[in-house]
Amino acid sequence: MARILTDIPDEDVEKLDALAAKDKRSRAAAIRDAVKLYLVQRAADKDWIERGYGYWADRTDIGDGVEYQRAIREDRTPYEDL
């Protein structure tokens, strides 16, 4: 485990301390959990394409994907006309 030194605004430290006290935890434990949560969320941001891949694979009402896109966009102004 590594130790780090960082500057955190006093207002944020006060809020952090209040939350940690409410949960009967140390400030350090709250910070470790916050960092872990941040890293998990950031990793999830990169996987959004993989998470969505095949989402509609079992849909039988759509048919060809390109034809479906064209059909739902029929009422839009063509790009060339903007």
PyMOL Python script that loads the backbone (N, CA, C, O; Angstrom):
from pymol import cmd

cmd.read_pdbstr("""\
ATOM      1  N   MET A   1       0.854  -1.167   0.000  1.00  0.00           N
ATOM      2  CA  MET A   1       0.000   0.000   0.000  1.00  0.00           C
ATOM      3  C   MET A   1       0.908   1.240   0.000  1.00  0.00           C
ATOM      4  O   MET A   1       1.924   1.280   0.693  1.00  0.00           O
ATOM      5  N   ALA A   2       0.527   2.225  -0.775  1.00  0.00           N
ATOM      6  CA  ALA A   2       1.316   3.451  -0.886  1.00  0.00           C
ATOM      7  C   ALA A   2       0.656   4.575  -0.103  1.00  0.00           C
ATOM      8  O   ALA A   2      -0.568   4.630   0.023  1.00  0.00           O
ATOM      9  N   ARG A   3       1.464   5.447   0.406  1.00  0.00           N
ATOM     10  CA  ARG A   3       0.960   6.658   1.062  1.00  0.00           C
ATOM     11  C   ARG A   3       1.106   7.801   0.081  1.00  0.00           C
ATOM     12  O   ARG A   3       2.100   7.889  -0.640  1.00  0.00           O
ATOM     13  N   ILE A   4       0.109   8.681   0.052  1.00  0.00           N
ATOM     14  CA  ILE A   4       0.166   9.831  -0.845  1.00  0.00           C
ATOM     15  C   ILE A   4      -0.139  11.089  -0.063  1.00  0.00           C
ATOM     16  O   ILE A   4      -0.758  11.055   1.000  1.00  0.00           O
ATOM     17  N   LEU A   5       0.308  12.193  -0.613  1.00  0.00           N
ATOM     18  CA  LEU A   5       0.026  13.503  -0.045  1.00  0.00           C
ATOM     19  C   LEU A   5      -0.733  14.297  -1.097  1.00  0.00           C
ATOM     20  O   LEU A   5      -0.273  14.438  -2.231  1.00  0.00           O
ATOM     21  N   THR A   6      -1.885  14.811  -0.722  1.00  0.00           N
ATOM     22  CA  THR A   6      -2.682  15.563  -1.684  1.00  0.00           C
ATOM     23  C   THR A   6      -3.372  16.722  -0.976  1.00  0.00           C
ATOM     24  O   THR A   6      -3.632  16.666   0.226  1.00  0.00           O
ATOM     25  N   ASP A   7      -3.656  17.749  -1.720  1.00  0.00           N
ATOM     26  CA  ASP A   7      -4.377  18.899  -1.182  1.00  0.00           C
ATOM     27  C   ASP A   7      -5.856  18.750  -1.523  1.00  0.00           C
ATOM     28  O   ASP A   7      -6.224  18.558  -2.681  1.00  0.00           O
ATOM     29  N   ILE A   8      -6.690  18.842  -0.500  1.00  0.00           N
ATOM     30  CA  ILE A   8      -8.143  18.770  -0.671  1.00  0.00           C
ATOM     31  C   ILE A   8      -8.718  20.009   0.000  1.00  0.00           C
ATOM     32  O   ILE A   8      -8.331  20.332   1.123  1.00  0.00           O
ATOM     33  N   PRO A   9      -9.631  20.705  -0.661  1.00  0.00           N
ATOM     34  CA  PRO A   9     -10.212  21.908  -0.060  1.00  0.00           C
ATOM     35  C   PRO A   9     -10.837  21.604   1.312  1.00  0.00           C
ATOM     36  O   PRO A   9     -11.420  20.541   1.525  1.00  0.00           O
ATOM     37  N   ASP A  10     -10.698  22.561   2.226  1.00  0.00           N
ATOM     38  CA  ASP A  10     -11.206  22.380   3.592  1.00  0.00           C
ATOM     39  C   ASP A  10     -12.685  22.013   3.612  1.00  0.00           C
ATOM     40  O   ASP A  10     -13.108  21.167   4.401  1.00  0.00           O
ATOM     41  N   GLU A  11     -13.465  22.643   2.751  1.00  0.00           N
ATOM     42  CA  GLU A  11     -14.900  22.367   2.702  1.00  0.00           C
ATOM     43  C   GLU A  11     -15.167  20.897   2.362  1.00  0.00           C
ATOM     44  O   GLU A  11     -16.060  20.276   2.937  1.00  0.00           O
ATOM     45  N   ASP A  12     -14.384  20.341   1.421  1.00  0.00           N
ATOM     46  CA  ASP A  12     -14.555  18.934   1.049  1.00  0.00           C
ATOM     47  C   ASP A  12     -14.107  18.010   2.183  1.00  0.00           C
ATOM     48  O   ASP A  12     -14.718  16.966   2.410  1.00  0.00           O
ATOM     49  N   VAL A  13     -13.061  18.384   2.884  1.00  0.00           N
ATOM     50  CA  VAL A  13     -12.589  17.582   4.014  1.00  0.00           C
ATOM     51  C   VAL A  13     -13.648  17.547   5.110  1.00  0.00           C
ATOM     52  O   VAL A  13     -13.878  16.504   5.722  1.00  0.00           O
ATOM     53  N   GLU A  14     -14.287  18.674   5.356  1.00  0.00           N
ATOM     54  CA  GLU A  14     -15.343  18.718   6.371  1.00  0.00           C
ATOM     55  C   GLU A  14     -16.501  17.799   5.999  1.00  0.00           C
ATOM     56  O   GLU A  14     -17.018  17.065   6.841  1.00  0.00           O
ATOM     57  N   LYS A  15     -16.898  17.844   4.742  1.00  0.00           N
ATOM     58  CA  LYS A  15     -17.988  16.969   4.281  1.00  0.00           C
ATOM     59  C   LYS A  15     -17.575  15.503   4.353  1.00  0.00           C
ATOM     60  O   LYS A  15     -18.364  14.646   4.751  1.00  0.00           O
ATOM     61  N   LEU A  16     -16.349  15.227   3.970  1.00  0.00           N
ATOM     62  CA  LEU A  16     -15.827  13.867   4.026  1.00  0.00           C
ATOM     63  C   LEU A  16     -15.801  13.357   5.461  1.00  0.00           C
ATOM     64  O   LEU A  16     -16.212  12.229   5.733  1.00  0.00           O
ATOM     65  N   ASP A  17     -15.321  14.184   6.369  1.00  0.00           N
ATOM     66  CA  ASP A  17     -15.265  13.799   7.785  1.00  0.00           C
ATOM     67  C   ASP A  17     -16.663  13.534   8.340  1.00  0.00           C
ATOM     68  O   ASP A  17     -16.857  12.604   9.122  1.00  0.00           O
ATOM     69  N   ALA A  18     -17.625  14.341   7.940  1.00  0.00           N
ATOM     70  CA  ALA A  18     -18.992  14.156   8.421  1.00  0.00           C
ATOM     71  C   ALA A  18     -19.566  12.831   7.927  1.00  0.00           C
ATOM     72  O   ALA A  18     -20.203  12.102   8.686  1.00  0.00           O
ATOM     73  N   LEU A  19     -19.336  12.527   6.656  1.00  0.00           N
ATOM     74  CA  LEU A  19     -19.818  11.255   6.114  1.00  0.00           C
ATOM     75  C   LEU A  19     -19.116  10.068   6.753  1.00  0.00           C
ATOM     76  O   LEU A  19     -19.747   9.055   7.057  1.00  0.00           O
ATOM     77  N   ALA A  20     -17.815  10.193   6.956  1.00  0.00           N
ATOM     78  CA  ALA A  20     -17.056   9.103   7.580  1.00  0.00           C
ATOM     79  C   ALA A  20     -17.533   8.875   9.011  1.00  0.00           C
ATOM     80  O   ALA A  20     -17.682   7.732   9.442  1.00  0.00           O
ATOM     81  N   ALA A  21     -17.772   9.959   9.747  1.00  0.00           N
ATOM     82  CA  ALA A  21     -18.243   9.838  11.126  1.00  0.00           C
ATOM     83  C   ALA A  21     -19.635   9.198  11.169  1.00  0.00           C
ATOM     84  O   ALA A  21     -19.925   8.383  12.044  1.00  0.00           O
ATOM     85  N   LYS A  22     -20.477   9.571  10.230  1.00  0.00           N
ATOM     86  CA  LYS A  22     -21.825   9.008  10.161  1.00  0.00           C
ATOM     87  C   LYS A  22     -21.762   7.494   9.962  1.00  0.00           C
ATOM     88  O   LYS A  22     -22.558   6.750  10.534  1.00  0.00           O
ATOM     89  N   ASP A  23     -20.807   7.048   9.147  1.00  0.00           N
ATOM     90  CA  ASP A  23     -20.648   5.620   8.871  1.00  0.00           C
ATOM     91  C   ASP A  23     -19.711   4.935   9.867  1.00  0.00           C
ATOM     92  O   ASP A  23     -19.436   3.741   9.753  1.00  0.00           O
ATOM     93  N   LYS A  24     -19.220   5.714  10.855  1.00  0.00           N
ATOM     94  CA  LYS A  24     -18.282   5.209  11.872  1.00  0.00           C
ATOM     95  C   LYS A  24     -17.044   4.600  11.218  1.00  0.00           C
ATOM     96  O   LYS A  24     -16.640   3.473  11.505  1.00  0.00           O
ATOM     97  N   ARG A  25     -16.462   5.402  10.324  1.00  0.00           N
ATOM     98  CA  ARG A  25     -15.259   4.982   9.594  1.00  0.00           C
ATOM     99  C   ARG A  25     -14.225   6.078   9.672  1.00  0.00           C
ATOM    100  O   ARG A  25     -14.531   7.213  10.039  1.00  0.00           O
ATOM    101  N   SER A  26     -13.029   5.742   9.335  1.00  0.00           N
ATOM    102  CA  SER A  26     -11.969   6.740   9.317  1.00  0.00           C
ATOM    103  C   SER A  26     -12.012   7.527   8.008  1.00  0.00           C
ATOM    104  O   SER A  26     -12.595   7.089   7.016  1.00  0.00           O
ATOM    105  N   ARG A  27     -11.390   8.679   8.033  1.00  0.00           N
ATOM    106  CA  ARG A  27     -11.267   9.489   6.823  1.00  0.00           C
ATOM    107  C   ARG A  27     -10.495   8.713   5.754  1.00  0.00           C
ATOM    108  O   ARG A  27     -10.858   8.737   4.578  1.00  0.00           O
ATOM    109  N   ALA A  28      -9.441   8.035   6.165  1.00  0.00           N
ATOM    110  CA  ALA A  28      -8.621   7.275   5.218  1.00  0.00           C
ATOM    111  C   ALA A  28      -9.435   6.182   4.533  1.00  0.00           C
ATOM    112  O   ALA A  28      -9.291   5.965   3.330  1.00  0.00           O
ATOM    113  N   ALA A  29     -10.290   5.493   5.291  1.00  0.00           N
ATOM    114  CA  ALA A  29     -11.125   4.434   4.703  1.00  0.00           C
ATOM    115  C   ALA A  29     -12.101   5.036   3.703  1.00  0.00           C
ATOM    116  O   ALA A  29     -12.344   4.452   2.647  1.00  0.00           O
ATOM    117  N   ALA A  30     -12.656   6.186   4.020  1.00  0.00           N
ATOM    118  CA  ALA A  30     -13.584   6.851   3.107  1.00  0.00           C
ATOM    119  C   ALA A  30     -12.871   7.268   1.822  1.00  0.00           C
ATOM    120  O   ALA A  30     -13.425   7.132   0.732  1.00  0.00           O
ATOM    121  N   ILE A  31     -11.663   7.765   1.946  1.00  0.00           N
ATOM    122  CA  ILE A  31     -10.891   8.174   0.764  1.00  0.00           C
ATOM    123  C   ILE A  31     -10.538   6.955  -0.082  1.00  0.00           C
ATOM    124  O   ILE A  31     -10.634   7.007  -1.308  1.00  0.00           O
ATOM    125  N   ARG A  32     -10.129   5.857   0.558  1.00  0.00           N
ATOM    126  CA  ARG A  32      -9.810   4.638  -0.206  1.00  0.00           C
ATOM    127  C   ARG A  32     -11.029   4.165  -0.994  1.00  0.00           C
ATOM    128  O   ARG A  32     -10.912   3.801  -2.164  1.00  0.00           O
ATOM    129  N   ASP A  33     -12.195   4.169  -0.354  1.00  0.00           N
ATOM    130  CA  ASP A  33     -13.409   3.749  -1.051  1.00  0.00           C
ATOM    131  C   ASP A  33     -13.762   4.702  -2.189  1.00  0.00           C
ATOM    132  O   ASP A  33     -14.222   4.266  -3.244  1.00  0.00           O
ATOM    133  N   ALA A  34     -13.550   5.989  -1.981  1.00  0.00           N
ATOM    134  CA  ALA A  34     -13.841   6.973  -3.026  1.00  0.00           C
ATOM    135  C   ALA A  34     -12.937   6.757  -4.237  1.00  0.00           C
ATOM    136  O   ALA A  34     -13.392   6.834  -5.379  1.00  0.00           O
ATOM    137  N   VAL A  35     -11.666   6.490  -3.987  1.00  0.00           N
ATOM    138  CA  VAL A  35     -10.729   6.245  -5.086  1.00  0.00           C
ATOM    139  C   VAL A  35     -11.118   4.964  -5.819  1.00  0.00           C
ATOM    140  O   VAL A  35     -11.096   4.917  -7.049  1.00  0.00           O
ATOM    141  N   LYS A  36     -11.471   3.936  -5.070  1.00  0.00           N
ATOM    142  CA  LYS A  36     -11.866   2.667  -5.690  1.00  0.00           C
ATOM    143  C   LYS A  36     -13.111   2.861  -6.563  1.00  0.00           C
ATOM    144  O   LYS A  36     -13.171   2.367  -7.689  1.00  0.00           O
ATOM    145  N   LEU A  37     -14.090   3.576  -6.040  1.00  0.00           N
ATOM    146  CA  LEU A  37     -15.310   3.844  -6.799  1.00  0.00           C
ATOM    147  C   LEU A  37     -15.010   4.643  -8.065  1.00  0.00           C
ATOM    148  O   LEU A  37     -15.556   4.348  -9.128  1.00  0.00           O
ATOM    149  N   TYR A  38     -14.154   5.644  -7.957  1.00  0.00           N
ATOM    150  CA  TYR A  38     -13.753   6.455  -9.111  1.00  0.00           C
ATOM    151  C   TYR A  38     -13.119   5.576 -10.189  1.00  0.00           C
ATOM    152  O   TYR A  38     -13.440   5.704 -11.370  1.00  0.00           O
ATOM    153  N   LEU A  39     -12.226   4.690  -9.778  1.00  0.00           N
ATOM    154  CA  LEU A  39     -11.540   3.828 -10.746  1.00  0.00           C
ATOM    155  C   LEU A  39     -12.511   2.860 -11.411  1.00  0.00           C
ATOM    156  O   LEU A  39     -12.396   2.608 -12.610  1.00  0.00           O
ATOM    157  N   VAL A  40     -13.450   2.321 -10.670  1.00  0.00           N
ATOM    158  CA  VAL A  40     -14.438   1.411 -11.237  1.00  0.00           C
ATOM    159  C   VAL A  40     -15.319   2.146 -12.236  1.00  0.00           C
ATOM    160  O   VAL A  40     -15.586   1.632 -13.323  1.00  0.00           O
ATOM    161  N   GLN A  41     -15.771   3.339 -11.880  1.00  0.00           N
ATOM    162  CA  GLN A  41     -16.622   4.107 -12.786  1.00  0.00           C
ATOM    163  C   GLN A  41     -15.883   4.490 -14.054  1.00  0.00           C
ATOM    164  O   GLN A  41     -16.457   4.432 -15.141  1.00  0.00           O
ATOM    165  N   ARG A  42     -14.632   4.876 -13.937  1.00  0.00           N
ATOM    166  CA  ARG A  42     -13.851   5.254 -15.120  1.00  0.00           C
ATOM    167  C   ARG A  42     -13.616   4.057 -16.021  1.00  0.00           C
ATOM    168  O   ARG A  42     -13.643   4.193 -17.244  1.00  0.00           O
ATOM    169  N   ALA A  43     -13.387   2.890 -15.442  1.00  0.00           N
ATOM    170  CA  ALA A  43     -13.201   1.686 -16.243  1.00  0.00           C
ATOM    171  C   ALA A  43     -14.494   1.362 -16.987  1.00  0.00           C
ATOM    172  O   ALA A  43     -14.457   0.933 -18.140  1.00  0.00           O
ATOM    173  N   ALA A  44     -15.628   1.564 -16.334  1.00  0.00           N
ATOM    174  CA  ALA A  44     -16.920   1.288 -16.965  1.00  0.00           C
ATOM    175  C   ALA A  44     -17.162   2.233 -18.134  1.00  0.00           C
ATOM    176  O   ALA A  44     -17.798   1.845 -19.115  1.00  0.00           O
ATOM    177  N   ASP A  45     -16.665   3.471 -18.050  1.00  0.00           N
ATOM    178  CA  ASP A  45     -16.842   4.440 -19.132  1.00  0.00           C
ATOM    179  C   ASP A  45     -16.199   3.948 -20.426  1.00  0.00           C
ATOM    180  O   ASP A  45     -16.702   4.231 -21.514  1.00  0.00           O
ATOM    181  N   LYS A  46     -15.111   3.227 -20.319  1.00  0.00           N
ATOM    182  CA  LYS A  46     -14.403   2.761 -21.503  1.00  0.00           C
ATOM    183  C   LYS A  46     -15.073   1.542 -22.134  1.00  0.00           C
ATOM    184  O   LYS A  46     -14.818   1.233 -23.298  1.00  0.00           O
ATOM    185  N   ASP A  47     -15.910   0.862 -21.394  1.00  0.00           N
ATOM    186  CA  ASP A  47     -16.526  -0.359 -21.878  1.00  0.00           C
ATOM    187  C   ASP A  47     -17.928  -0.140 -22.446  1.00  0.00           C
ATOM    188  O   ASP A  47     -18.634  -1.115 -22.703  1.00  0.00           O
ATOM    189  N   TRP A  48     -18.345   1.092 -22.648  1.00  0.00           N
ATOM    190  CA  TRP A  48     -19.723   1.337 -23.052  1.00  0.00           C
ATOM    191  C   TRP A  48     -20.056   0.726 -24.398  1.00  0.00           C
ATOM    192  O   TRP A  48     -21.187   0.291 -24.610  1.00  0.00           O
ATOM    193  N   ILE A  49     -19.115   0.682 -25.297  1.00  0.00           N
ATOM    194  CA  ILE A  49     -19.380   0.071 -26.601  1.00  0.00           C
ATOM    195  C   ILE A  49     -19.544  -1.436 -26.434  1.00  0.00           C
ATOM    196  O   ILE A  49     -20.465  -2.030 -26.995  1.00  0.00           O
ATOM    197  N   GLU A  50     -18.660  -2.046 -25.670  1.00  0.00           N
ATOM    198  CA  GLU A  50     -18.756  -3.482 -25.445  1.00  0.00           C
ATOM    199  C   GLU A  50     -20.040  -3.842 -24.700  1.00  0.00           C
ATOM    200  O   GLU A  50     -20.652  -4.868 -24.994  1.00  0.00           O
ATOM    201  N   ARG A  51     -20.449  -3.024 -23.755  1.00  0.00           N
ATOM    202  CA  ARG A  51     -21.675  -3.300 -23.012  1.00  0.00           C
ATOM    203  C   ARG A  51     -22.897  -3.227 -23.923  1.00  0.00           C
ATOM    204  O   ARG A  51     -23.855  -3.977 -23.735  1.00  0.00           O
ATOM    205  N   GLY A  52     -22.872  -2.336 -24.900  1.00  0.00           N
ATOM    206  CA  GLY A  52     -24.010  -2.168 -25.780  1.00  0.00           C
ATOM    207  C   GLY A  52     -24.018  -3.100 -26.981  1.00  0.00           C
ATOM    208  O   GLY A  52     -25.039  -3.246 -27.653  1.00  0.00           O
ATOM    209  N   TYR A  53     -22.880  -3.730 -27.250  1.00  0.00           N
ATOM    210  CA  TYR A  53     -22.783  -4.599 -28.422  1.00  0.00           C
ATOM    211  C   TYR A  53     -23.775  -5.752 -28.306  1.00  0.00           C
ATOM    212  O   TYR A  53     -23.814  -6.450 -27.293  1.00  0.00           O
ATOM    213  N   GLY A  54     -24.568  -5.942 -29.341  1.00  0.00           N
ATOM    214  CA  GLY A  54     -25.520  -7.032 -29.382  1.00  0.00           C
ATOM    215  C   GLY A  54     -26.787  -6.803 -28.588  1.00  0.00           C
ATOM    216  O   GLY A  54     -27.571  -7.730 -28.384  1.00  0.00           O
ATOM    217  N   TYR A  55     -26.993  -5.580 -28.138  1.00  0.00           N
ATOM    218  CA  TYR A  55     -28.144  -5.280 -27.289  1.00  0.00           C
ATOM    219  C   TYR A  55     -29.468  -5.613 -27.969  1.00  0.00           C
ATOM    220  O   TYR A  55     -30.408  -6.072 -27.320  1.00  0.00           O
ATOM    221  N   TRP A  56     -29.538  -5.384 -29.258  1.00  0.00           N
ATOM    222  CA  TRP A  56     -30.766  -5.655 -29.997  1.00  0.00           C
ATOM    223  C   TRP A  56     -30.657  -6.918 -30.840  1.00  0.00           C
ATOM    224  O   TRP A  56     -31.466  -7.113 -31.747  1.00  0.00           O
ATOM    225  N   ALA A  57     -29.709  -7.758 -30.578  1.00  0.00           N
ATOM    226  CA  ALA A  57     -29.452  -8.931 -31.415  1.00  0.00           C
ATOM    227  C   ALA A  57     -30.669  -9.850 -31.517  1.00  0.00           C
ATOM    228  O   ALA A  57     -30.877 -10.479 -32.555  1.00  0.00           O
ATOM    229  N   ASP A  58     -31.457  -9.936 -30.481  1.00  0.00           N
ATOM    230  CA  ASP A  58     -32.605 -10.840 -30.481  1.00  0.00           C
ATOM    231  C   ASP A  58     -33.894 -10.196 -30.982  1.00  0.00           C
ATOM    232  O   ASP A  58     -34.947 -10.834 -30.988  1.00  0.00           O
ATOM    233  N   ARG A  59     -33.816  -8.942 -31.399  1.00  0.00           N
ATOM    234  CA  ARG A  59     -35.021  -8.253 -31.880  1.00  0.00           C
ATOM    235  C   ARG A  59     -35.358  -8.761 -33.278  1.00  0.00           C
ATOM    236  O   ARG A  59     -34.514  -8.749 -34.174  1.00  0.00           O
ATOM    237  N   THR A  60     -36.578  -9.200 -33.453  1.00  0.00           N
ATOM    238  CA  THR A  60     -37.019  -9.695 -34.762  1.00  0.00           C
ATOM    239  C   THR A  60     -37.879  -8.666 -35.494  1.00  0.00           C
ATOM    240  O   THR A  60     -38.201  -8.845 -36.668  1.00  0.00           O
ATOM    241  N   ASP A  61     -38.249  -7.594 -34.802  1.00  0.00           N
ATOM    242  CA  ASP A  61     -39.132  -6.596 -35.392  1.00  0.00           C
ATOM    243  C   ASP A  61     -38.392  -5.508 -36.155  1.00  0.00           C
ATOM    244  O   ASP A  61     -39.029  -4.638 -36.749  1.00  0.00           O
ATOM    245  N   ILE A  62     -37.092  -5.537 -36.153  1.00  0.00           N
ATOM    246  CA  ILE A  62     -36.317  -4.453 -36.762  1.00  0.00           C
ATOM    247  C   ILE A  62     -35.827  -4.814 -38.158  1.00  0.00           C
ATOM    248  O   ILE A  62     -35.864  -3.966 -39.049  1.00  0.00           O
ATOM    249  N   GLY A  63     -35.383  -6.010 -38.372  1.00  0.00           N
ATOM    250  CA  GLY A  63     -34.829  -6.381 -39.675  1.00  0.00           C
ATOM    251  C   GLY A  63     -33.427  -5.835 -39.837  1.00  0.00           C
ATOM    252  O   GLY A  63     -32.625  -5.883 -38.904  1.00  0.00           O
ATOM    253  N   ASP A  64     -33.126  -5.315 -41.015  1.00  0.00           N
ATOM    254  CA  ASP A  64     -31.802  -4.776 -41.291  1.00  0.00           C
ATOM    255  C   ASP A  64     -31.583  -3.484 -40.513  1.00  0.00           C
ATOM    256  O   ASP A  64     -32.433  -2.595 -40.536  1.00  0.00           O
ATOM    257  N   GLY A  65     -30.458  -3.376 -39.830  1.00  0.00           N
ATOM    258  CA  GLY A  65     -30.173  -2.209 -38.994  1.00  0.00           C
ATOM    259  C   GLY A  65     -30.089  -0.911 -39.761  1.00  0.00           C
ATOM    260  O   GLY A  65     -30.577   0.117 -39.291  1.00  0.00           O
ATOM    261  N   VAL A  66     -29.479  -0.937 -40.937  1.00  0.00           N
ATOM    262  CA  VAL A  66     -29.330   0.279 -41.740  1.00  0.00           C
ATOM    263  C   VAL A  66     -30.696   0.741 -42.246  1.00  0.00           C
ATOM    264  O   VAL A  66     -30.991   1.936 -42.237  1.00  0.00           O
ATOM    265  N   GLU A  67     -31.519  -0.193 -42.680  1.00  0.00           N
ATOM    266  CA  GLU A  67     -32.859   0.175 -43.137  1.00  0.00           C
ATOM    267  C   GLU A  67     -33.678   0.759 -41.991  1.00  0.00           C
ATOM    268  O   GLU A  67     -34.438   1.709 -42.183  1.00  0.00           O
ATOM    269  N   TYR A  68     -33.523   0.192 -40.816  1.00  0.00           N
ATOM    270  CA  TYR A  68     -34.234   0.702 -39.649  1.00  0.00           C
ATOM    271  C   TYR A  68     -33.823   2.139 -39.354  1.00  0.00           C
ATOM    272  O   TYR A  68     -34.675   2.992 -39.102  1.00  0.00           O
ATOM    273  N   GLN A  69     -32.513   2.411 -39.383  1.00  0.00           N
ATOM    274  CA  GLN A  69     -32.022   3.770 -39.131  1.00  0.00           C
ATOM    275  C   GLN A  69     -32.566   4.750 -40.164  1.00  0.00           C
ATOM    276  O   GLN A  69     -32.987   5.853 -39.815  1.00  0.00           O
ATOM    277  N   ARG A  70     -32.558   4.359 -41.406  1.00  0.00           N
ATOM    278  CA  ARG A  70     -33.075   5.248 -42.457  1.00  0.00           C
ATOM    279  C   ARG A  70     -34.553   5.536 -42.254  1.00  0.00           C
ATOM    280  O   ARG A  70     -35.005   6.662 -42.466  1.00  0.00           O
ATOM    281  N   ALA A  71     -35.308   4.520 -41.843  1.00  0.00           N
ATOM    282  CA  ALA A  71     -36.746   4.682 -41.643  1.00  0.00           C
ATOM    283  C   ALA A  71     -37.041   5.649 -40.503  1.00  0.00           C
ATOM    284  O   ALA A  71     -37.942   6.480 -40.621  1.00  0.00           O
ATOM    285  N   ILE A  72     -36.303   5.556 -39.408  1.00  0.00           N
ATOM    286  CA  ILE A  72     -36.602   6.445 -38.282  1.00  0.00           C
ATOM    287  C   ILE A  72     -36.088   7.858 -38.511  1.00  0.00           C
ATOM    288  O   ILE A  72     -36.459   8.784 -37.790  1.00  0.00           O
ATOM    289  N   ARG A  73     -35.239   8.021 -39.509  1.00  0.00           N
ATOM    290  CA  ARG A  73     -34.687   9.348 -39.800  1.00  0.00           C
ATOM    291  C   ARG A  73     -35.342  10.025 -40.999  1.00  0.00           C
ATOM    292  O   ARG A  73     -34.911  11.103 -41.407  1.00  0.00           O
ATOM    293  N   GLU A  74     -36.356   9.420 -41.559  1.00  0.00           N
ATOM    294  CA  GLU A  74     -36.997   9.969 -42.759  1.00  0.00           C
ATOM    295  C   GLU A  74     -37.500  11.389 -42.571  1.00  0.00           C
ATOM    296  O   GLU A  74     -37.447  12.192 -43.503  1.00  0.00           O
ATOM    297  N   ASP A  75     -37.983  11.707 -41.392  1.00  0.00           N
ATOM    298  CA  ASP A  75     -38.581  13.020 -41.167  1.00  0.00           C
ATOM    299  C   ASP A  75     -37.550  14.103 -40.848  1.00  0.00           C
ATOM    300  O   ASP A  75     -37.918  15.258 -40.631  1.00  0.00           O
ATOM    301  N   ARG A  76     -36.290  13.751 -40.818  1.00  0.00           N
ATOM    302  CA  ARG A  76     -35.256  14.733 -40.496  1.00  0.00           C
ATOM    303  C   ARG A  76     -34.764  15.460 -41.738  1.00  0.00           C
ATOM    304  O   ARG A  76     -34.834  14.942 -42.852  1.00  0.00           O
ATOM    305  N   THR A  77     -34.271  16.656 -41.524  1.00  0.00           N
ATOM    306  CA  THR A  77     -33.704  17.435 -42.619  1.00  0.00           C
ATOM    307  C   THR A  77     -32.382  16.808 -43.035  1.00  0.00           C
ATOM    308  O   THR A  77     -31.528  16.546 -42.188  1.00  0.00           O
ATOM    309  N   PRO A  78     -32.203  16.562 -44.333  1.00  0.00           N
ATOM    310  CA  PRO A  78     -30.925  15.979 -44.787  1.00  0.00           C
ATOM    311  C   PRO A  78     -29.758  16.901 -44.417  1.00  0.00           C
ATOM    312  O   PRO A  78     -29.899  18.123 -44.381  1.00  0.00           O
ATOM    313  N   TYR A  79     -28.632  16.301 -44.150  1.00  0.00           N
ATOM    314  CA  TYR A  79     -27.434  17.044 -43.765  1.00  0.00           C
ATOM    315  C   TYR A  79     -27.055  18.080 -44.815  1.00  0.00           C
ATOM    316  O   TYR A  79     -26.640  19.190 -44.483  1.00  0.00           O
ATOM    317  N   GLU A  80     -27.200  17.715 -46.063  1.00  0.00           N
ATOM    318  CA  GLU A  80     -26.813  18.610 -47.148  1.00  0.00           C
ATOM    319  C   GLU A  80     -27.669  19.875 -47.168  1.00  0.00           C
ATOM    320  O   GLU A  80     -27.219  20.907 -47.667  1.00  0.00           O
ATOM    321  N   ASP A  81     -28.902  19.820 -46.631  1.00  0.00           N
ATOM    322  CA  ASP A  81     -29.823  20.943 -46.662  1.00  0.00           C
ATOM    323  C   ASP A  81     -29.668  21.872 -45.453  1.00  0.00           C
ATOM    324  O   ASP A  81     -30.350  22.895 -45.377  1.00  0.00           O
ATOM    325  N   LEU A  82     -28.804  21.541 -44.532  1.00  0.00           N
ATOM    326  CA  LEU A  82     -28.639  22.386 -43.336  1.00  0.00           C
ATOM    327  C   LEU A  82     -27.851  23.641 -43.617  1.00  0.00           C
ATOM    328  O   LEU A  82     -27.631  24.447 -42.713  1.00  0.00           O
TER     329      LEU A  82
END
""", "prot")
cmd.dss("prot")
cmd.show_as("cartoon", "prot")
cmd.util.cbc("prot")
cmd.orient("prot")
